[in-house]
Amino acid sequence: MWEMSVPWWEFVLRGILVYVFLLVFLRLTGKRQTGQYAPFDLVLLLILSNAVQNSMNAGDNSLVGGLISASTLMGCHVVLANLTFRFGWLERLIDGTPRVLVDKGQVHTELMHKELLSTDDLEAALRAGGCLHVHEVERATIETNGQITVVLRKRDSAG
């Protein structure tokens, strides 16, 4: 339980490498993957966590090794959160930027394809935003966390 089969620094190095790999991998898969968890997205995340476990612990199942790995991941997260807070360019690199999916009722289909969003995904977000038709939308934006925010067009109050 207390005896480690690899040196402590190897847990740290492995943890950092796995953290960076997963960060890059999840960033490259698009905003939809991180913001809207469908059942297959959750399955992927669960399998990923199991897949990288052995690469982090080098087969060591000691308590100390597990605590070092967990501490390394939390440390990476805290450092990255601080760096992205201080450096806007790094935040944009890691999190991306919000992108406009619908502008004045016009859907940007190329962006939807790039973000792997189906028409059903967009329609569900529009309904959640309070509209039934795309022509009612002033702007719909996919945020950096994958959520879609909808701003409705102003309605004529004279009618």
Secondary structure, DSSP 8 states (H G I E B T S, - for coil): ----SS-HHHHHHHHHHHHHHHHHHHHHT-HHHHHS--HHHHHHHHHHHHHHHHHHHTT---HHHHHHHHHHHHHHHHHHHHHHHH-HHHHHHHH---EEEEETTEE-HHHHHHTT--HHHHHHHHHHTT-SSGGGEEEEEE-TTS-EEEEE----S--
